[in-house]
Amino acid sequence: QVQLVESGGGLVQTGGSLRLSCAASGRTFSSYTMAWFRQAPGKERKFVASISWSGGSTYYADSVKGRFTISRDNTKNTVYLQMNSLRPEDTAVYYCAAGINSFMTSHIGGYDYWGQGTQVTVSS
């Protein structure tokens, strides 16, 4: 009943910026904790950032803290990931996730719905 559609991925130079968007439909978006994960080929999917239902609380992986910003617009049923100061190690498929009754957990099991993923490639 929840569909997540991601956009905004692409190719960017080291030090550049991208903004990912995730549009949600189905159940009430505002009741979900939202998060971003990323996965490089052959690697485990790892937590990037999460945001509470109200947008008042955020949580970041150490690897992106200070560079990435997660936000949400419940009116538009959309969550964003602003990525600045990008590094080649940020290259991955980025996934949007929604948790029905989560509170910014970094664990994959805390999320119930997932987007299709969008590729982010950071070149030197």
C-alpha positions in Angstrom: 0.0 0.0 0.0 3.0 2.3 0.2 5.0 3.1 -2.9 8.2 5.0 -2.8 9.6 6.6 -6.0 13.1 8.0 -5.9 14.7 10.6 -8.2 17.7 12.9 -8.3 20.5 10.4 -8.7 23.2 10.9 -11.2 26.9 11.6 -11.9 28.7 14.3 -9.9 32.3 15.4 -9.4 34.1 15.0 -6.1 33.1 17.9 -3.9 29.9 18.4 -5.7 26.3 18.1 -4.5 23.1 16.2 -5.4 19.7 16.2 -3.9 17.7 13.0 -3.9 13.9 13.0 -3.6 11.6 10.2 -2.5 7.9 10.6 -3.2 5.5 8.5 -1.2 2.0 7.4 -2.0 -0.5 5.1 -0.3 -0.8 5.2 3.4 -0.4 8.5 5.3 3.1 9.6 4.7 3.3 11.8 7.8 3.0 8.8 10.1 6.2 7.2 8.9 9.8 7.4 9.9 11.7 7.9 6.7 15.3 6.9 6.0 18.0 6.6 3.3 20.2 3.6 2.9 22.9 3.0 0.3 24.5 -0.1 -1.2 27.5 -0.5 -3.4 27.7 -3.5 -5.8 28.5 -6.6 -3.9 28.4 -4.8 -0.6 25.9 -4.7 2.3 23.1 -2.1 2.4 24.1 0.5 5.0 22.2 3.2 6.8 22.7 6.8 5.7 20.2 9.0 7.5 16.7 9.0 9.0 14.1 11.5 10.0 11.2 11.4 12.4 7.6 11.7 11.3 7.5 15.4 12.2 10.8 16.2 10.7 12.0 17.5 14.1 14.6 14.9 14.7 17.3 13.5 12.4 20.0 10.9 12.7 23.0 10.4 10.5 25.7 7.8 9.9 29.1 9.0 11.0 30.4 8.7 7.4 27.9 11.4 6.2 27.4 13.6 9.2 28.1 17.2 8.4 27.8 16.6 4.7 24.3 15.2 4.1 21.0 16.6 5.3 17.8 14.7 5.4 14.5 16.6 5.4 10.8 16.0 4.6 7.8 17.8 3.3 4.7 16.0 4.5 2.5 18.3 2.5 4.2 17.0 -0.6 4.7 13.4 0.8 8.3 13.7 0.0 11.6 13.1 1.8 14.9 14.6 0.6 18.6 13.9 1.0 20.8 16.8 0.3 24.3 15.5 -0.3 27.2 18.0 -0.2 31.0 17.6 -0.4 30.5 14.3 -2.2 33.4 11.7 -2.3 34.0 8.7 -4.5 33.2 6.5 -1.5 29.7 7.9 -1.6 29.1 6.1 -4.9 26.3 3.6 -4.4 22.6 2.9 -5.1 20.6 5.0 -2.7 17.4 3.6 -1.3 14.5 5.4 0.3 12.8 3.5 3.2 9.6 4.0 5.3 9.0 2.6 8.7 5.5 2.3 10.1 6.4 2.5 13.8 10.1 3.3 13.8 12.0 6.1 15.3 15.0 6.9 13.2 16.5 3.4 13.5 19.6 2.6 11.5 18.6 -1.1 11.1 17.2 -2.4 7.8 14.6 -4.4 9.8 13.0 -1.3 11.1 11.7 -0.3 7.7 8.7 -1.8 6.0 8.8 -0.2 2.5 11.6 0.5 0.1 12.1 2.4 -3.1 13.6 1.0 -6.2 16.9 2.8 -5.6 18.7 5.5 -7.5 22.3 5.4 -8.6 24.7 8.1 -7.3 28.2 8.1 -8.9 30.9 10.4 -7.7 33.8 10.9 -10.0 37.3 12.4 -9.3 
